[in-house]
Amino acid sequence: MDELELLKKDWDKSSTNYPTLNNEQLYKLINKKSSSIVKWIFIISLLEFVVWTLISFLFDGSESLEKMKSYNVEHIFYPLTIFGYLVLFVFFNLFYKNYKSISATDNTKMLMEQILKTRKTVKQYVIFNLGFMCISIVLGVYIELTNNPEVQTMLTNIKSEGANNIYIFYLIVVGLSVLAMAVIAAVLIGFYYLIYGLLLKRLKSNYKDLKVLEKAF
């Protein structure tokens, strides 16, 4: 248990003792702890980026990727990839700025604002990753349906068997795509909750402590 938690335990035992504590010292401990949490958010986001980049390199020569390249959809694939990287770099920059801002803050109100700002940035980062994943799946399915010769032949055969069959086929494709997105989203949300969610929970706890501390000053 760190020094901040020990002080909080003493505070909880007797609220009348709290104002006699060194508020400046307590503030510094909360600041240090918050700064450490935001630093870890920044580091973990970079590690996540490195892992996904390594995975993309590993699959660079895969059969599925080579097939995708044969469809001549570089005008879709490359802009989407570049856009994804640019947005990620924006988030990395925001995480770093949040870390530097919290580290340099010596005002309770400013620190509370920075904690709220960091929580908001992390939530936006998670939402972007989930949204980007869904868009990638939708585009991947669309490219397969419109460019894969085998799929085109299958669609022609399905249409020849009856007009309703093609609608059933598309319903199945949509259903499977939604299921895939739901499964992947559930895995990512679980990952983000275990990593970022726990860190954000600790930041929220620090924010509550600061609200009480602000009244004590």
DARA-V498273 format. One record per helix or strand. SS is the DSSP state (H for helix, E for strand). FROM is the first residue (numbers start at 1). TO is the last residue. Records with the same first field share a line. If there is no record, write none. Layout:
# DARA-V498273
SS=FROM-TO ; FROM-TO
This chain:
# DARA-V498273
H=3-13 ; 15-18 ; 23-58 ; 63-70 ; 74-104 ; 108-147 ; 149-161 ; 163-216
